[in-house]
Amino acid sequence: MTQQATATGPAISTTGLSKRYRGGQLAVDGLDLRVPQGSVFGFLGPNGSGKTTTIRMLLGLISPNAGSAELFGETVGAGQVAQLTRVGALIEGPAHYPYLTGRANLARYDAADRTADPRTRAQRIEHALEQVGLANAAEKKAKAYSLGMKQRLGLACALLRPRDLLILDEPTNGLDPQGMREIRGLITSLAAQGTTIFLSSHLLDEIEQVCTDVAIMSRGRLVSQGTVAELREGLKARLVVTTPDPGDAANVLKEQGGQDVRTEGQRVDCAAEAELRPEVVCAALVGAGVRVQSFGIERPSLEDAFVALTGEGFDVAQ
Amino acid sequence: MSLSSAVLETGAVHARRTLRGSLLANELRTMFRRNRNLVLLGALAVIPIGLGIAVKVGTGQHGPGDGGFLDQVSNNGLFLVFAALSLTLPVFLPMALGVVSGDSISGEAAQGTLRYLLVAPVGRVRLLAVKGCALAVFCLVSTAVVSVAALLTGLALFPAGQVTLLSGDSIGMGAALVKAVWVTLLVAVSLLGLAAVGLFVSTLTDTPIAAMGVTVGVTIVCGILQAISQLSAIWPWLYTYQWSSYADLLRDPVYLSNIERNLLIQLGYVVVFGSAAWARLTTRDVTS
């Protein structure tokens, strides 16, 4: 692999990556994933869809039955861990030594990385603790931490060194809304500095808020990957009216040229085509005596995209 | 100071810092700061103290003894070291080591810290080597705790002086202390086979208590097998077979045959179970 290719190639790429657990269940099935460098990549799927198994294979914790995974162009395996110094990870929740302080926990993980310089350790730990807002609790034993603090300590561990790639599995689990906002802010600022972020989540709005690219998993298979915009493109926005006169409203929408008019209780909606100008339609509705309670364009969410792609709800697989 | 010696010195300081910041140093700090391990070591220290007090209180109340170390303690406090080691080696030392070695990998797995160590990243072979070295240090420290506690108790409660060896010769106190150090080292080395078994068992499961139980249980089974004379054919293969060979150090000249055999058995166990642990840890899926 040339230096050139390493610099511009994908941060993560997998070819036909598959894992079957001993029970015979196929957890991941022929995954071809490509995460461009510099992206904030959302890895989306319901619980049990194979996200964590994929992440464990990316980090060399479990070996695939077929296919391979590469980080920065180098194959990952149980015996090949050198490129993991460039990667910070949060895997299936944080894990710590309950009898050690937060600071001592970080020192232990840092000592495990033989390429990390012990002379700068104290300073790097301090910086990581500050980044996640734990500086004041650094001397407490980890067993006294709340779930949210443990999550922050896990993130601090991923940030012990400047990383080229962060693999974060459900990073906002257990955090209060304020904590979630802080962590999302942290992710956005790290991404702005050029760190590639691979963010696995089952929270669609979380992915929508921070990600530039997204891949959708369902039952161990990759059903789609691309930019968030590309994914939404497949779905048309809809023009929605809420009114106590749904019958009249539906007629007006049809007269105005609305396609695919649907009525559901007090909600009437149709495809928001470009020639259907909202201000004209709204005036027509009012002119026809329809009592409009609300009126607007509804953009499709990732959830809609997910349902459209998989034909299933966002529930636990199987 | 010449330039080259300055460079050498900086290099040495750097090396020292690196050593202090290494995973092995961290592992040892973690091991010897953990309350559970301190309690285990404390309990080991209490045994010779209790033994010494019991001998002191009981002196003169019993008739002629069986000629073991215990009978000599009231004449010479140094013998409490040998008496305490012979008392703790069959059960208490293996129990403490079984807990620590059985926990070494499985404890990390159960806590979930194994996955974070591996992605830190630490190579699996390096992790196993660090755990193995730390266990060897624990063997030495736990044995030394018994010896030192016994020595201090013995010297505090009983007279010191010429030591009569098992072979009948007498040696001075200084030479006897050197013997005590060698005995301690040999007992510590005798535990290495068990440490290797524990390390291997702890790579098999994510449940530390199971690994501890199996490791302690294996020692008990070895003890039982050695009590059945019909099974004497397999005795030489048990890691407990020559555990009592340290007594041969107390002869003059030292009788080496059994000690050599003991060392060979321990080496065999370390190689076989160390390799098994390596084969297991480097190929297993870490799903905890």
Interface residues (C-beta under 8 A of the other chain):
Chain A: R56 L59 G60 L61 I62 S63 A78 G79 V81 A82 L84 T85 V87 A89 I91 E92 G93 P94 A95 H96 Y97 P98 Y99 L100 A107 R108 Y109 D110 A111 A112 D113 R114 P118 R119 R121 C157
Chain B: R17 T18 R20 G21 S22 L23 A25 N26 T30 R33 R34 N35 Q111 G112 T113 R115 Y116 L117 L118 V119 A120 P121 V122 G123 R124 V125 R126 L127 T282 T283 D285 V286 T287
